[in-house]
Amino acid sequence: MKNLKKITVLALAIVLASGLMAGCGGGGNAGGEKGKVYVYCFGDYFDPELEYEFEEATGYDVVIDYFDTNEELYPVIKNNTAQYDVICASDYMIAKLIDGGLLAEINYDNVPNAANIAESVKPFFDEFDPGMKYSVPHTWGTYGIMYNKTMVDASTIDSWEDLWDEKYADQIVMPDSLREMYMIAGKILGYSMNTTDEKEVAEMTDLLLKQKPLVYKLANDSARELMIGESAAIAVVNSGEVLYSQELNKNMGFVIPEEGTEVWTDCWALTANAANKEGGEAWINFMLDGEVAADNFEYLTYAIPNTQIADLTDNPVLNPGAEVLAKCETLKNLGAEADDMYSKYWKEYKSK
């Protein structure tokens, strides 16, 4: 399955290159017997076979475009430069889109499979979409520390402060992500990852700068490859990368630090300008089906909060207990002023 995934990535790239703007000006009346559904999603984020199963099951044609980051998605939806019916976006971006009036409320009469959503993930929606009016979960997870058990004493890894241990100099991979880096520093200092207090952000920056000489590399998706290939001993990764990494290198361990961490949720949502809202709801309902969730889990190895596959995801890496989740926070949209402040300090960190 993992080899197939690598091949699929190339296939997706070819599809993207040949039809990047397929969604531009898309109408809801062309396509299959029920028209077309235009989807905008992170690349390689569901089993590609499901595209054809959806068309067969529903009578809609589906056209899918891909993006890399939430920040790439936002101006496309805000400026309506390409018209999509349904998107996949992260929690804080969902909040930003709601605040901008850029999402439509879901008619749950058309999404009966919403009954499959696991209760464990619902409290986190209170932070960005109370009552799940505009979005439903696709995947979710946490951030933690992945370590090589032959290079690191597992019994000593239980805190974010372990990433400041000089014995791991030039063996540490940190996230190349402003908010995740400040989450880590904030947890050590006892501050919220959503703080807008500039004094706290300055203190967090100082703490990160003290650690910077120990860091081998800043990396996001490539962190797992560095760990699998044993180029690094310890890395900050999201929990969805762990099972895949362990399949390829049995020496990989993972821990959520005792101070707590970020819990994230990537969601399906309808755009306010959807030309085929019912088709978008059909896509969302399809993705919440138990068998579809099982296929996606097999493909992604990310946690999917669906009650129909609870036995597949019964793993503390994917589904941490209530005691752990009680110490977690969700990333919030802090607004333009706070974003600018964080960017100022992030540039200071990057430049030194």
Phi and psi in degrees as a GROMACS rama.xvg file:
@    title "Ramachandran Plot"
@    xaxis  label "Phi"
@    yaxis  label "Psi"
@TYPE xy
-70.2239  -35.6329  LYS-2
-64.8154  -39.2359  ASN-3
-61.184  -38.3402  LEU-4
-60.8306  -42.0982  LYS-5
-61.8796  -40.5176  LYS-6
-64.9359  -39.3783  ILE-7
-63.6523  -35.9152  THR-8
-57.1967  -42.9524  VAL-9
-65.775  -41.1768  LEU-10
-62.4236  -41.3874  ALA-11
-63.2823  -38.462  LEU-12
-61.7625  -39.7809  ALA-13
-66.0919  -43.0111  ILE-14
-61.5932  -43.8888  VAL-15
-62.0233  -43.2678  LEU-16
-65.7643  -34.2501  ALA-17
-85.3751  -19.4251  SER-18
-146.395  44.8049  GLY-19
-56.9644  -42.5237  LEU-20
-101.786  34.1476  MET-21
-58.5961  -27.9024  ALA-22
-82.4226  -6.16564  GLY-23
-62.6341  123.162  CYS-24
61.2168  22.2018  GLY-25
-61.6788  133.457  GLY-26
-100.103  165.388  GLY-27
-95.0205  3.88344  GLY-28
-105.346  -10.8497  ASN-29
-94.7718  172.722  ALA-30
101.431  -137.373  GLY-31
-68.4301  -174.418  GLY-32
-60.7286  -23.3681  GLU-33
-107.26  5.52164  LYS-34
96.6559  -172.067  GLY-35
-104.392  149.038  LYS-36
-117.678  123.546  VAL-37
-100.527  122.815  TYR-38
-118.634  137.61  VAL-39
-123.084  119.308  TYR-40
-144.548  155.28  CYS-41
-55.6733  145.206  PHE-42
-64.0435  139.937  GLY-43
55.4158  48.2273  ASP-44
-116.069  11.7644  TYR-45
-159.644  159.936  PHE-46
-61.1076  118.537  ASP-47
-62.6117  -22.375  PRO-48
-63.2138  -24.5047  GLU-49
-68.2254  -23.4287  LEU-50
-57.4748  -45.1198  GLU-51
-75.2609  -33.8715  TYR-52
-65.2659  -38.4927  GLU-53
-61.5952  -45.4494  PHE-54
-62.4093  -41.213  GLU-55
-66.8144  -39.4552  GLU-56
-77.1016  -28.3618  ALA-57
-114.917  -20.8571  THR-58
86.8939  0.856045  GLY-59
-91.9806  148.789  TYR-60
-88.8273  144.586  ASP-61
-121.065  136.301  VAL-62
-120.238  123.25  VAL-63
-119.309  128.07  ILE-64
-113.501  157.963  ASP-65
-125.213  150.751  TYR-66
-136.389  167.478  PHE-67
-97.0613  -40.0402  ASP-68
-134.351  159.565  THR-69
-58.703  -35.825  ASN-70
-68.0607  -25.5471  GLU-71
-75.3052  -36.828  GLU-72
-66.0774  -42.1393  LEU-73
-55.2128  -52.9124  TYR-74
-65.2328  -28.0593  PRO-75
-64.0853  -44.4249  VAL-76
-75.35  -41.7982  ILE-77
-61.9444  -44.0103  LYS-78
-92.0877  -2.96598  ASN-79
53.1731  39.1844  ASN-80
-73.2877  -19.2373  THR-81
-145.941  134.452  ALA-82
-93.6189  119.683  GLN-83
-120.936  150.446  TYR-84
-88.8763  -40.404  ASP-85
-139.502  141.26  VAL-86
-129.264  162.543  ILE-87
-115.25  126.905  CYS-88
-148.452  160.206  ALA-89
-83.1467  162.898  SER-90
-47.0371  -54.9149  ASP-91
-65.4166  -31.4824  TYR-92
-74.1114  -34.7887  MET-93
-57.1037  -45.4841  ILE-94
-60.0451  -42.7707  ALA-95
-64.7212  -40.4731  LYS-96
-68.8481  -37.8477  LEU-97
-62.9124  -47.4024  ILE-98
-59.2291  -31.2573  ASP-99
-87.9153  3.12291  GLY-100
67.5932  29.7618  GLY-101
-101.893  0.82859  LEU-102
-120.264  153.486  LEU-103
-104.121  146.735  ALA-104
-67.7087  144.518  GLU-105
-82.9766  133.113  ILE-106
-88.5797  101.896  ASN-107
-70.5994  -9.65747  TYR-108
-62.8282  -26.9455  ASP-109
-93.6935  1.75258  ASN-110
-130.609  63.3447  VAL-111
-63.4071  -24.7618  PRO-112
-71.02  -3.14082  ASN-113
-60.6383  -19.632  ALA-114
-63.5009  -16.468  ALA-115
-84.7231  -8.01865  ASN-116
-67.2405  128.69  ILE-117
-68.6094  143.48  ALA-118
-64.8047  -29.928  GLU-119
-59.671  -29.4538  SER-120
-89.8873  -17.8629  VAL-121
-63.3642  -39.4072  LYS-122
-58.5613  -29.2899  PRO-123
-71.8938  -22.1156  PHE-124
-67.819  -22.9609  PHE-125
-59.4062  -23.1191  ASP-126
-80.9969  -21.4694  GLU-127
-137.568  -21.7224  PHE-128
-152.443  73.5645  ASP-129
-54.9951  130.238  PRO-130
78.3272  5.46379  GLY-131
50.2521  45.2676  MET-132
-69.053  -33.409  LYS-133
-115.384  -11.5711  TYR-134
-151.722  158.484  SER-135
-133.347  155.176  VAL-136
-74.2527  140.587  PRO-137
-100.83  -59.626  HIS-138
-136.675  164.615  THR-139
-151.448  167.117  TRP-140
178.967  -168.563  GLY-141
-131.464  173.543  THR-142
-107.125  144.797  TYR-143
-158.091  -166.987  GLY-144
-107.994  119.631  ILE-145
-97.4345  137.931  MET-146
-140.916  154.768  TYR-147
-91.3503  117.832  ASN-148
-68.0154  -14.8336  LYS-149
-90.6094  -10.5745  THR-150
-114.269  -15.2389  MET-151
-134.681  139.309  VAL-152
-76.3701  108.365  ASP-153
-57.7578  -31.5658  ALA-154
-68.9669  -13.3195  SER-155
-99.3858  -3.69079  THR-156
-102.128  102.133  ILE-157
-149.073  2.78798  ASP-158
-141.185  151.498  SER-159
-61.3962  -27.3133  TRP-160
-63.3178  -20.512  GLU-161
-63.0616  -21.4095  ASP-162
-75.0214  -7.72543  LEU-163
-100.952  6.38785  TRP-164
-77.7708  122.557  ASP-165
-64.3539  -19.2772  GLU-166
-69.0503  -13.0469  LYS-167
-102.833  18.6024  TYR-168
-54.1553  133.765  ALA-169
65.1432  17.1522  ASP-170
-125.205  7.70089  GLN-171
-106.752  131.584  ILE-172
-110.209  122.624  VAL-173
-109.447  157.219  MET-174
-71.5277  137.875  PRO-175
-86.9425  62.4349  ASP-176
-149.492  119.937  SER-177
-52.8745  -55.3691  LEU-178
-68.9634  -35.9729  ARG-179
-69.9452  -37.8185  GLU-180
-63.6724  -42.6241  MET-181
-73.6867  -26.0184  TYR-182
-60.1109  -46.3784  MET-183
-62.5872  -48.8652  ILE-184
-63.8407  -39.1401  ALA-185
-64.3491  -40.8724  GLY-186
-62.8509  -38.001  LYS-187
-65.328  -39.648  ILE-188
-87.4333  -6.24732  LEU-189
83.7892  21.5975  GLY-190
-105.7  153.369  TYR-191
-67.8319  144.914  SER-192
-69.6742  -9.08004  MET-193
-108.918  18.4459  ASN-194
-62.0068  144.878  THR-195
-118.151  14.35  THR-196
-80.9243  114.882  ASP-197
-63.7586  -33.6573  GLU-198
-62.6544  -39.3244  LYS-199
-68.3266  -41.4742  GLU-200
-64.1342  -38.9694  VAL-201
-64.1882  -40.7117  ALA-202
-66.1694  -39.1062  GLU-203
-63.6441  -39.1377  MET-204
-62.6962  -44.1434  THR-205
-59.517  -40.5593  ASP-206
-65.3646  -42.4726  LEU-207
-65.1381  -37.3051  LEU-208
-66.5802  -32.0991  LEU-209
-66.0134  -32.3953  LYS-210
-84.0297  -23.4005  GLN-211
-52.2411  -39.7242  LYS-212
-62.5164  -18.299  PRO-213
-86.284  -13.7419  LEU-214
-81.4211  128.541  VAL-215
-74.7944  -43.9153  TYR-216
-162.905  148.69  LYS-217
-93.4315  126.813  LEU-218
-156.486  150.972  ALA-219
-108.753  -94.1683  ASN-220
-62.0927  -33.0693  ASP-221
-76.6673  -6.42671  SER-222
-58.7347  -39.8866  ALA-223
-66.5003  -36.852  ARG-224
-65.1854  -38.7643  GLU-225
-63.495  -36.1814  LEU-226
-75.7435  -45.0749  MET-227
-59.4261  -40.9321  ILE-228
-81.7016  0.473348  GLY-229
60.5147  34.1233  GLU-230
-80.9188  -17.0664  SER-231
-137.853  160.041  ALA-232
-101.6  -23.257  ALA-233
-153.289  137.716  ILE-234
-151.455  150.613  ALA-235
-89.7948  121.675  VAL-236
-137.552  163.093  VAL-237
-86.3875  153.55  ASN-238
-61.736  -23.0107  SER-239
-66.7694  -17.2756  GLY-240
-86.5136  -10.9462  GLU-241
-73.4542  -49.7192  VAL-242
-62.3107  -41.0335  LEU-243
-59.8961  -45.7012  TYR-244
-63.3411  -40.2327  SER-245
-68.1594  -29.4102  GLN-246
-63.7502  -34.7393  GLU-247
-95.1237  -19.5674  LEU-248
-147.72  105.982  ASN-249
-65.994  -9.07394  LYS-250
-85.2072  1.93888  ASN-251
-80.861  125.77  MET-252
-114.402  166.183  GLY-253
-148.545  140.019  PHE-254
-143.868  141.146  VAL-255
-91.8372  118.199  ILE-256
-57.6694  151.804  PRO-257
-63.5624  -23.0343  GLU-258
-74.412  -12.6475  GLU-259
100.607  178.81  GLY-260
-158.257  -172.39  THR-261
-89.9885  134.634  GLU-262
-108.462  130.884  VAL-263
-119.801  152.863  TRP-264
-136.609  127.128  THR-265
-100.995  134.437  ASP-266
-128.484  153.588  CYS-267
-92.7133  140.17  TRP-268
-151.184  157.046  ALA-269
-96.3807  138.83  LEU-270
-80.0045  152.007  THR-271
-63.8531  -27.293  ALA-272
-98.9837  19.0586  ASN-273
-56.4369  127.557  ALA-274
-82.1366  -20.7132  ALA-275
-134.358  72.7995  ASN-276
-62.2158  -42.7841  LYS-277
-65.7375  -34.992  GLU-278
-65.7412  -39.9667  GLY-279
-61.9823  -40.195  GLY-280
-67.5507  -33.0995  GLU-281
-64.3897  -39.4455  ALA-282
-63.0422  -46.2908  TRP-283
-61.4754  -45.0636  ILE-284
-61.6345  -40.1549  ASN-285
-61.626  -44.3358  PHE-286
-67.4179  -20.6931  MET-287
-91.6762  -1.08424  LEU-288
-65.3521  142.671  ASP-289
-61.2472  -43.985  GLY-290
-68.132  -36.7076  GLU-291
-66.1971  -42.1493  VAL-292
-60.4988  -39.0726  ALA-293
-64.2583  -42.8304  ALA-294
-62.3372  -42.6242  ASP-295
-65.5285  -38.7589  ASN-296
-65.3853  -42.2331  PHE-297
-58.7163  -37.5486  GLU-298
-79.4011  -44.9667  TYR-299
-91.2765  -36.2212  LEU-300
62.0943  19.3018  THR-301
-90.3843  152.43  TYR-302
-67.1368  132.478  ALA-303
-121.365  115.995  ILE-304
-79.3553  71.1165  PRO-305
-124.095  123.78  ASN-306
-61.408  -24.381  THR-307
-74.7414  -12.2262  GLN-308
-123.664  25.9112  ILE-309
-57.576  -32.5346  ALA-310
-70.2274  -29.6243  ASP-311
-75.3499  -30.7707  LEU-312
-107.114  17.031  THR-313
-76.7497  78.943  ASP-314
-150.947  128.772  ASN-315
-62.5095  -22.0709  PRO-316
-66.3909  -43.9269  VAL-317
-86.7635  -34.3294  LEU-318
-131.442  80.5616  ASN-319
-65.6898  156.144  PRO-320
-72.2311  171.858  GLY-321
-60.5538  -34.9703  ALA-322
-63.781  -39.4543  GLU-323
-70.3216  -46.907  VAL-324
-63.1193  -27.7352  LEU-325
-63.7449  -21.642  ALA-326
-100.351  8.8059  LYS-327
-96.7678  155.584  CYS-328
-127.163  157.22  GLU-329
-104.856  139.131  THR-330
-63.5427  129.789  LEU-331
-110.272  153.677  LYS-332
-76.7264  115.996  ASN-333
-94.6302  -8.06224  LEU-334
94.536  163.388  GLY-335
-62.4914  -40.2812  ALA-336
-64.3139  -46.1715  GLU-337
-67.3153  -38.3668  ALA-338
-58.9911  -42.32  ASP-339
-64.8114  -38.6053  ASP-340
-64.0643  -48.2045  MET-341
-60.1197  -41.6224  TYR-342
-60.8682  -37.6723  SER-343
-60.7082  -46.3652  LYS-344
-73.6148  -32.5999  TYR-345
-64.6831  -40.136  TRP-346
-64.0699  -37.3231  LYS-347
-62.3568  -44.4726  GLU-348
-61.0001  -46.6668  TYR-349
-66.6174  -30.4564  LYS-350
-83.7019  -11.1983  SER-351
